Amino acid sequence: MAETIFSDADEVKSVAMELIDREEEFEHLRDQPFVYLFTDKPIKKGDSVQYGKVEIVSGANAHLYWTAKGNKTVKPLFRITLCDSLWKALSPDQRVWVLKHQLRHCKVKKGKNGTKLRLASHDAEVFLADLADASVPLVCAIWKVIAETEAAGMQPPLPMDDDEDQAVPLPISSGRP
């Protein structure tokens, strides 16, 4: 199997920075560092596939990031990685929706010992409610990529269960758009 290719996602960064600056909902993220990447294929997690994810980069990886930028101060940062093929299949409004969804996972806890980054998970109910708020073309674009993933013999992305951070099965044979 070919190695996954990562590339800088400057367009994603531009949209995210605008959302963080403009939307009150993301005010807590305004002073937080982010890295935005594209991947050339969906992200595998066990037997399932994700089309985007948010991670906290810390420790040695954060050290490598900050020292490459010439900074001596090392602190954790958020990394948003999106599947390039899904991003390209979406309209500008749909891209905003996907990024808002990813940014909603990014939480900051400020305390007397400093700032701590954390990730908020979601359950299937919230994920499906987000889809209900999305446009029909967004849902169609996501299902198109899922169908392509299934045709390639991989498990499509599924909503996550808060308790175990494991995929919650959706009916595969349901009527897709």
ChimeraX commands (.cxc) that place a marker at each C-alpha (Angstrom):
marker #1 position 0.00,0.00,0.00 radius 0.5
marker #1 position 1.29,3.45,-0.93 radius 0.5
marker #1 position 2.31,5.84,1.78 radius 0.5
marker #1 position -0.13,8.60,2.69 radius 0.5
marker #1 position 0.94,11.95,1.28 radius 0.5
marker #1 position 0.37,15.03,3.43 radius 0.5
marker #1 position 0.43,18.60,2.16 radius 0.5
marker #1 position -0.14,22.04,3.63 radius 0.5
marker #1 position -3.80,23.05,3.49 radius 0.5
marker #1 position -3.44,26.80,3.01 radius 0.5
marker #1 position -7.01,27.18,1.77 radius 0.5
marker #1 position -8.31,25.40,4.88 radius 0.5
marker #1 position -6.12,27.64,7.05 radius 0.5
marker #1 position -7.52,30.75,5.39 radius 0.5
marker #1 position -11.15,29.70,5.89 radius 0.5
marker #1 position -10.49,28.56,9.47 radius 0.5
marker #1 position -8.74,31.78,10.44 radius 0.5
marker #1 position -11.64,33.80,9.05 radius 0.5
marker #1 position -14.14,31.68,11.02 radius 0.5
marker #1 position -12.12,31.92,14.23 radius 0.5
marker #1 position -11.82,35.71,13.87 radius 0.5
marker #1 position -15.46,36.26,12.86 radius 0.5
marker #1 position -17.50,33.75,14.86 radius 0.5
marker #1 position -18.08,34.31,18.57 radius 0.5
marker #1 position -18.43,30.53,18.95 radius 0.5
marker #1 position -14.69,30.18,18.22 radius 0.5
marker #1 position -13.45,33.18,20.23 radius 0.5
marker #1 position -11.58,30.84,22.62 radius 0.5
marker #1 position -9.40,29.67,19.70 radius 0.5
marker #1 position -8.15,33.10,18.60 radius 0.5
marker #1 position -4.78,32.87,20.36 radius 0.5
marker #1 position -4.25,29.16,19.81 radius 0.5
marker #1 position -1.79,27.70,17.30 radius 0.5
marker #1 position -3.10,25.44,14.51 radius 0.5
marker #1 position -1.61,23.38,11.70 radius 0.5
marker #1 position -3.79,22.49,8.69 radius 0.5
marker #1 position -3.00,19.52,6.47 radius 0.5
marker #1 position -4.50,17.67,3.54 radius 0.5
marker #1 position -4.10,13.94,3.11 radius 0.5
marker #1 position -4.34,12.25,-0.26 radius 0.5
marker #1 position -6.62,9.54,1.11 radius 0.5
marker #1 position -9.16,9.13,3.87 radius 0.5
marker #1 position -7.66,8.65,7.33 radius 0.5
marker #1 position -7.89,5.08,8.63 radius 0.5
marker #1 position -8.79,4.41,12.24 radius 0.5
marker #1 position -8.96,0.68,12.81 radius 0.5
marker #1 position -11.27,-0.72,10.17 radius 0.5
marker #1 position -13.10,2.56,9.62 radius 0.5
marker #1 position -12.18,5.67,7.69 radius 0.5
marker #1 position -12.40,9.33,8.64 radius 0.5
marker #1 position -12.40,12.19,6.16 radius 0.5
marker #1 position -11.11,14.69,8.66 radius 0.5
marker #1 position -9.80,14.80,12.17 radius 0.5
marker #1 position -8.50,17.11,14.84 radius 0.5
marker #1 position -5.58,16.19,17.05 radius 0.5
marker #1 position -3.53,17.86,19.72 radius 0.5
marker #1 position 0.15,17.88,18.82 radius 0.5
marker #1 position 2.38,17.84,21.90 radius 0.5
marker #1 position 5.66,16.45,23.18 radius 0.5
marker #1 position 8.32,15.58,20.59 radius 0.5
marker #1 position 6.06,16.40,17.63 radius 0.5
marker #1 position 5.29,19.85,19.01 radius 0.5
marker #1 position 9.02,20.33,19.65 radius 0.5
marker #1 position 9.81,19.47,16.01 radius 0.5
marker #1 position 7.10,21.86,14.77 radius 0.5
marker #1 position 8.16,24.82,16.90 radius 0.5
marker #1 position 11.92,24.41,16.42 radius 0.5
marker #1 position 11.42,24.16,12.63 radius 0.5
marker #1 position 9.71,27.56,12.90 radius 0.5
marker #1 position 12.66,28.93,14.88 radius 0.5
marker #1 position 10.80,29.15,18.20 radius 0.5
marker #1 position 12.44,28.07,21.43 radius 0.5
marker #1 position 9.15,27.95,23.31 radius 0.5
marker #1 position 7.34,24.68,22.73 radius 0.5
marker #1 position 3.63,24.40,23.46 radius 0.5
marker #1 position 0.86,22.07,22.27 radius 0.5
marker #1 position -1.12,22.98,19.17 radius 0.5
marker #1 position -4.16,21.76,17.25 radius 0.5
marker #1 position -3.74,19.94,13.94 radius 0.5
marker #1 position -6.69,19.66,11.55 radius 0.5
marker #1 position -6.21,17.09,8.81 radius 0.5
marker #1 position -8.76,16.79,6.01 radius 0.5
marker #1 position -9.10,14.42,3.09 radius 0.5
marker #1 position -8.22,16.42,-0.03 radius 0.5
marker #1 position -10.74,14.61,-2.28 radius 0.5
marker #1 position -13.64,15.40,0.07 radius 0.5
marker #1 position -12.57,19.04,0.36 radius 0.5
marker #1 position -12.43,19.41,-3.42 radius 0.5
marker #1 position -15.90,17.87,-3.80 radius 0.5
marker #1 position -17.49,20.53,-1.56 radius 0.5
marker #1 position -18.79,24.00,-2.36 radius 0.5
marker #1 position -17.41,26.98,-0.38 radius 0.5
marker #1 position -20.45,26.91,1.97 radius 0.5
marker #1 position -20.06,23.19,2.53 radius 0.5
marker #1 position -16.36,23.66,3.31 radius 0.5
marker #1 position -17.29,26.22,5.96 radius 0.5
marker #1 position -19.71,23.71,7.48 radius 0.5
marker #1 position -17.06,20.96,7.59 radius 0.5
marker #1 position -14.52,23.31,9.15 radius 0.5
marker #1 position -17.00,24.56,11.75 radius 0.5
marker #1 position -17.62,20.93,12.65 radius 0.5
marker #1 position -13.88,20.30,13.10 radius 0.5
marker #1 position -13.32,23.53,15.04 radius 0.5
marker #1 position -16.11,22.60,17.45 radius 0.5
marker #1 position -13.90,19.75,18.64 radius 0.5
marker #1 position -11.18,22.24,19.73 radius 0.5
marker #1 position -11.51,23.32,23.33 radius 0.5
marker #1 position -9.25,25.40,25.56 radius 0.5
marker #1 position -9.17,25.22,29.33 radius 0.5
marker #1 position -7.46,28.13,31.05 radius 0.5
marker #1 position -6.42,27.68,34.64 radius 0.5
marker #1 position -3.87,28.74,37.21 radius 0.5
marker #1 position -1.35,26.28,35.74 radius 0.5
marker #1 position -1.70,27.71,32.24 radius 0.5
marker #1 position -3.68,26.83,29.15 radius 0.5
marker #1 position -4.60,23.25,28.33 radius 0.5
marker #1 position -5.92,22.14,24.95 radius 0.5
marker #1 position -8.51,19.39,24.78 radius 0.5
marker #1 position -10.73,17.73,22.23 radius 0.5
marker #1 position -14.48,17.52,22.56 radius 0.5
marker #1 position -15.96,14.34,21.17 radius 0.5
marker #1 position -19.46,13.98,19.82 radius 0.5
marker #1 position -22.06,11.29,19.86 radius 0.5
marker #1 position -24.05,10.01,16.90 radius 0.5
marker #1 position -27.02,12.20,17.83 radius 0.5
marker #1 position -25.00,15.43,17.56 radius 0.5
marker #1 position -23.29,14.27,14.38 radius 0.5
marker #1 position -26.60,13.44,12.72 radius 0.5
marker #1 position -28.09,16.75,13.88 radius 0.5
marker #1 position -25.13,18.52,12.25 radius 0.5
marker #1 position -25.89,16.64,9.03 radius 0.5
marker #1 position -29.55,17.65,9.26 radius 0.5
marker #1 position -28.46,21.29,9.44 radius 0.5
marker #1 position -26.20,20.86,6.43 radius 0.5
marker #1 position -27.30,21.31,2.87 radius 0.5
marker #1 position -28.49,18.37,0.78 radius 0.5
marker #1 position -25.52,18.78,-1.63 radius 0.5
marker #1 position -23.11,18.44,1.33 radius 0.5
marker #1 position -24.73,15.20,2.43 radius 0.5
marker #1 position -24.65,13.99,-1.19 radius 0.5
marker #1 position -20.95,14.86,-1.51 radius 0.5
marker #1 position -20.13,13.02,1.71 radius 0.5
marker #1 position -22.12,9.95,0.63 radius 0.5
marker #1 position -20.36,10.02,-2.75 radius 0.5
marker #1 position -16.95,9.81,-1.07 radius 0.5
marker #1 position -18.27,7.12,1.29 radius 0.5
marker #1 position -19.50,5.10,-1.69 radius 0.5
marker #1 position -16.09,5.43,-3.35 radius 0.5
marker #1 position -14.44,4.30,-0.11 radius 0.5
marker #1 position -16.73,1.27,0.14 radius 0.5
marker #1 position -16.01,0.42,-3.52 radius 0.5
marker #1 position -12.30,0.45,-2.65 radius 0.5
marker #1 position -13.00,-2.13,0.08 radius 0.5
marker #1 position -12.65,0.20,3.08 radius 0.5
marker #1 position -15.13,0.89,5.89 radius 0.5
marker #1 position -16.79,4.34,5.54 radius 0.5
marker #1 position -16.51,6.96,8.30 radius 0.5
marker #1 position -19.09,6.66,11.02 radius 0.5
marker #1 position -20.21,8.91,13.86 radius 0.5
marker #1 position -18.27,8.43,17.07 radius 0.5
marker #1 position -19.70,7.26,20.37 radius 0.5
marker #1 position -18.66,9.57,23.24 radius 0.5
marker #1 position -18.17,6.80,25.77 radius 0.5
marker #1 position -15.74,4.61,23.89 radius 0.5
marker #1 position -14.55,6.81,21.01 radius 0.5
marker #1 position -15.53,3.97,18.71 radius 0.5
marker #1 position -17.56,4.03,15.52 radius 0.5
marker #1 position -21.32,3.72,15.87 radius 0.5
marker #1 position -22.72,1.66,12.97 radius 0.5
marker #1 position -25.10,3.34,10.56 radius 0.5
marker #1 position -27.30,1.31,8.26 radius 0.5
marker #1 position -25.22,0.89,5.09 radius 0.5
marker #1 position -28.19,-0.17,2.96 radius 0.5
marker #1 position -30.32,2.87,3.81 radius 0.5
marker #1 position -31.51,5.00,0.93 radius 0.5
marker #1 position -28.66,7.32,0.14 radius 0.5
marker #1 position -29.13,10.40,-2.02 radius 0.5
marker link #1:1,2 radius 0.2
marker link #1:2,3 radius 0.2
marker link #1:3,4 radius 0.2
marker link #1:4,5 radius 0.2
marker link #1:5,6 radius 0.2
marker link #1:6,7 radius 0.2
marker link #1:7,8 radius 0.2
marker link #1:8,9 radius 0.2
marker link #1:9,10 radius 0.2
marker link #1:10,11 radius 0.2
marker link #1:11,12 radius 0.2
marker link #1:12,13 radius 0.2
marker link #1:13,14 radius 0.2
marker link #1:14,15 radius 0.2
marker link #1:15,16 radius 0.2
marker link #1:16,17 radius 0.2
marker link #1:17,18 radius 0.2
marker link #1:18,19 radius 0.2
marker link #1:19,20 radius 0.2
marker link #1:20,21 radius 0.2
marker link #1:21,22 radius 0.2
marker link #1:22,23 radius 0.2
marker link #1:23,24 radius 0.2
marker link #1:24,25 radius 0.2
marker link #1:25,26 radius 0.2
marker link #1:26,27 radius 0.2
marker link #1:27,28 radius 0.2
marker link #1:28,29 radius 0.2
marker link #1:29,30 radius 0.2
marker link #1:30,31 radius 0.2
marker link #1:31,32 radius 0.2
marker link #1:32,33 radius 0.2
marker link #1:33,34 radius 0.2
marker link #1:34,35 radius 0.2
marker link #1:35,36 radius 0.2
marker link #1:36,37 radius 0.2
marker link #1:37,38 radius 0.2
marker link #1:38,39 radius 0.2
marker link #1:39,40 radius 0.2
marker link #1:40,41 radius 0.2
marker link #1:41,42 radius 0.2
marker link #1:42,43 radius 0.2
marker link #1:43,44 radius 0.2
marker link #1:44,45 radius 0.2
marker link #1:45,46 radius 0.2
marker link #1:46,47 radius 0.2
marker link #1:47,48 radius 0.2
marker link #1:48,49 radius 0.2
marker link #1:49,50 radius 0.2
marker link #1:50,51 radius 0.2
marker link #1:51,52 radius 0.2
marker link #1:52,53 radius 0.2
marker link #1:53,54 radius 0.2
marker link #1:54,55 radius 0.2
marker link #1:55,56 radius 0.2
marker link #1:56,57 radius 0.2
marker link #1:57,58 radius 0.2
marker link #1:58,59 radius 0.2
marker link #1:59,60 radius 0.2
marker link #1:60,61 radius 0.2
marker link #1:61,62 radius 0.2
marker link #1:62,63 radius 0.2
marker link #1:63,64 radius 0.2
marker link #1:64,65 radius 0.2
marker link #1:65,66 radius 0.2
marker link #1:66,67 radius 0.2
marker link #1:67,68 radius 0.2
marker link #1:68,69 radius 0.2
marker link #1:69,70 radius 0.2
marker link #1:70,71 radius 0.2
marker link #1:71,72 radius 0.2
marker link #1:72,73 radius 0.2
marker link #1:73,74 radius 0.2
marker link #1:74,75 radius 0.2
marker link #1:75,76 radius 0.2
marker link #1:76,77 radius 0.2
marker link #1:77,78 radius 0.2
marker link #1:78,79 radius 0.2
marker link #1:79,80 radius 0.2
marker link #1:80,81 radius 0.2
marker link #1:81,82 radius 0.2
marker link #1:82,83 radius 0.2
marker link #1:83,84 radius 0.2
marker link #1:84,85 radius 0.2
marker link #1:85,86 radius 0.2
marker link #1:86,87 radius 0.2
marker link #1:87,88 radius 0.2
marker link #1:88,89 radius 0.2
marker link #1:89,90 radius 0.2
marker link #1:90,91 radius 0.2
marker link #1:91,92 radius 0.2
marker link #1:92,93 radius 0.2
marker link #1:93,94 radius 0.2
marker link #1:94,95 radius 0.2
marker link #1:95,96 radius 0.2
marker link #1:96,97 radius 0.2
marker link #1:97,98 radius 0.2
marker link #1:98,99 radius 0.2
marker link #1:99,100 radius 0.2
marker link #1:100,101 radius 0.2
marker link #1:101,102 radius 0.2
marker link #1:102,103 radius 0.2
marker link #1:103,104 radius 0.2
marker link #1:104,105 radius 0.2
marker link #1:105,106 radius 0.2
marker link #1:106,107 radius 0.2
marker link #1:107,108 radius 0.2
marker link #1:108,109 radius 0.2
marker link #1:109,110 radius 0.2
marker link #1:110,111 radius 0.2
marker link #1:111,112 radius 0.2
marker link #1:112,113 radius 0.2
marker link #1:113,114 radius 0.2
marker link #1:114,115 radius 0.2
marker link #1:115,116 radius 0.2
marker link #1:116,117 radius 0.2
marker link #1:117,118 radius 0.2
marker link #1:118,119 radius 0.2
marker link #1:119,120 radius 0.2
marker link #1:120,121 radius 0.2
marker link #1:121,122 radius 0.2
marker link #1:122,123 radius 0.2
marker link #1:123,124 radius 0.2
marker link #1:124,125 radius 0.2
marker link #1:125,126 radius 0.2
marker link #1:126,127 radius 0.2
marker link #1:127,128 radius 0.2
marker link #1:128,129 radius 0.2
marker link #1:129,130 radius 0.2
marker link #1:130,131 radius 0.2
marker link #1:131,132 radius 0.2
marker link #1:132,133 radius 0.2
marker link #1:133,134 radius 0.2
marker link #1:134,135 radius 0.2
marker link #1:135,136 radius 0.2
marker link #1:136,137 radius 0.2
marker link #1:137,138 radius 0.2
marker link #1:138,139 radius 0.2
marker link #1:139,140 radius 0.2
marker link #1:140,141 radius 0.2
marker link #1:141,142 radius 0.2
marker link #1:142,143 radius 0.2
marker link #1:143,144 radius 0.2
marker link #1:144,145 radius 0.2
marker link #1:145,146 radius 0.2
marker link #1:146,147 radius 0.2
marker link #1:147,148 radius 0.2
marker link #1:148,149 radius 0.2
marker link #1:149,150 radius 0.2
marker link #1:150,151 radius 0.2
marker link #1:151,152 radius 0.2
marker link #1:152,153 radius 0.2
marker link #1:153,154 radius 0.2
marker link #1:154,155 radius 0.2
marker link #1:155,156 radius 0.2
marker link #1:156,157 radius 0.2
marker link #1:157,158 radius 0.2
marker link #1:158,159 radius 0.2
marker link #1:159,160 radius 0.2
marker link #1:160,161 radius 0.2
marker link #1:161,162 radius 0.2
marker link #1:162,163 radius 0.2
marker link #1:163,164 radius 0.2
marker link #1:164,165 radius 0.2
marker link #1:165,166 radius 0.2
marker link #1:166,167 radius 0.2
marker link #1:167,168 radius 0.2
marker link #1:168,169 radius 0.2
marker link #1:169,170 radius 0.2
marker link #1:170,171 radius 0.2
marker link #1:171,172 radius 0.2
marker link #1:172,173 radius 0.2
marker link #1:173,174 radius 0.2
marker link #1:174,175 radius 0.2
marker link #1:175,176 radius 0.2
marker link #1:176,177 radius 0.2
view
